[in-house]
Amino acid sequence: MNHIGSKSVPAHTMGGALNQLARHLAVWAAIACCAATVGHAQNSAVSRAAAFAPLVGYTANESGGRISMADPRGDLVAVELIRLHLLENAAAIRRGDFRSVRTIRTDLPAIQVLIDHRGSIRCLFRPSPRGGELVLWSDDDFVVAAIHQVLAAPPKARVRL
């Protein structure tokens, strides 16, 4: 018998536990060896998708507006990158961190209005078949006018993911 802590453990149980541990370690070693190959394939797919700029559209409406992004090719990796980018932008807008949102011009006076009135802005992400869109709206007419000003001025440079 072997002693672990204050309990006695039969030797045949210890051997089984060690065999199970050895099997788990072998599986994790195999996964680790393959991970470099899989990671390389994923990175090349991501870099291929990132090489193409998405189509970006701005639409104003009576309560705010929408920023839509789509991959014209419908590449699954690019679509997921667009969705991730939009989700990150939605979180930044909700925090009032408009300076990190790359799909809009941040040098406009309207950005300061949106920062100052971030509690009045609502932002929703909606997926679409080739990407997604951010829907921005407010009940405050001053904030809606600022959203319209931002959506009327597309970014200085083409948006790249």
N, C-alpha and C positions, 0 to 999 in steps of 0.2 A: 504494500500500500504506500502511496505517496501522500504527503501532507500539503494541502493548500490552505492557507489561513489556519483556521482552527478545526477544519473538517478533514476527515480522511476520505480520499478518493481512490477507488479501485484502479489498479494499473491498466486494466483493459479499457476503462473509460478515458483515461488520460491518452492512451494510444489513439483511440477514435477521435478525440478532440484534436490531437496533433495532426492526424491524417486529414481531417476536415480543414484545418488551418492551412496545411500545405496545399490542398486543392484550391482553396480560395486565393492563396498567394500566386499559384500558377495561372489562374484565370486573370488576375489583375496584371500580372507580368505580360500575358498575351495581349491584353487590352492596351497596355502602355506601349508595347512594340508597334501595334497597329495604329495607335492614335496619331503618330507623326505622319503616316501616310494619309489617313483620313483628313487630318487637319490641313495638310498641304492641298488636298483636293478641294476642301471647303474654301480655303483662302484663295485659290485660283478662281473658283466660281464667284466668290465675292468680288474679287478684283475685276473680273469680266463684267459683272453687273454694274459695278461702280464706275466703270469707264464710260458709261452712257448716262447722259443727263436726262432726268425725267421731264415730262411735259408738265408745266405748272400753269394753273389757271386761277384767276381771281374773279369772283362774282360778288357784287354788292346786292343787298336786299334791304327791305324796310327796317329790319331789326339788327342788321350787322352785315354778315357776308360769309363767303366760303373761300378757302384756299384748297384747291385740288391738285393732287400730284398723281401721275400715272406713267407707267412704263409702256411706250408704244409697242414694244415687242411682246409684252406679256410674260417676260422671263420670270419664273417663280422666285428666284433669288433676288432679282431687282425689285419685284413687287413686295417681298418681305422687308427689304431694306427701306423702301419708301414708307411702308407702314410703321416700321420702327422709328424712322426719322420723324414722322408725323406725331407719333405717340410722345416722343421726347419733346417736340415743339409744344404739344398740348400741355404737358406738365410744366414747361417753362412759362407758358402764357398764364396758366393758373397761379403760378408763383409770382407773376409780375416781372419775370426775367426776360423781357423782350429783346434784350441785347444778344441773347444766345440763339434766337430764332433766325435761321438763315434764309427762310423763304420770304422774308419781308425786309423792306428797307428800314434800317434802324436809325437813320440820320434825319428822320422827319420830325417836326414838332409834335405830330399826333402821337408818336411813341411815348413822349413824356406824359401826355394826357392819359394814355392807356396805363402807364405805370402808376400814375397818381390815383387812378380810379379802378385799379385791378379788382377790387371787390365787387364792382358792378358788371364785370365781364364774365360771361360763361363761355366755355370752350368745350366742344364735343368732337371726338374722333369718330369718323364713320369709314369702315373699309369699303372699297369698291373692287370690282373684278381685276383691275390692273394697278391698284394702288389704294388710294383713300383720299379723304378730305377732312379738313378742320372746319367746323362750323362755329363762328363767333357771333354772339348776340348779346344785347343789353337792353334794358328798359330805359336807360338814361340816354336822352337824345344827344347830349354832348359827346358821350362815349361812342354812340352809333356813328356820329359825324367823323370822329377820329378813326374808327374802323374803316369807314368809306375812304378817307384820305390815304390810309395805309394801303388799302386794296387797289387804289387808283394808280399807285406808283410801284411798278414791278421792281424786283431787286436790281441792283446795279450790275451784277454779273449773273451768268447762268447758274442755276442751282445745281451743284454736284453733290452726290452722296458719298 
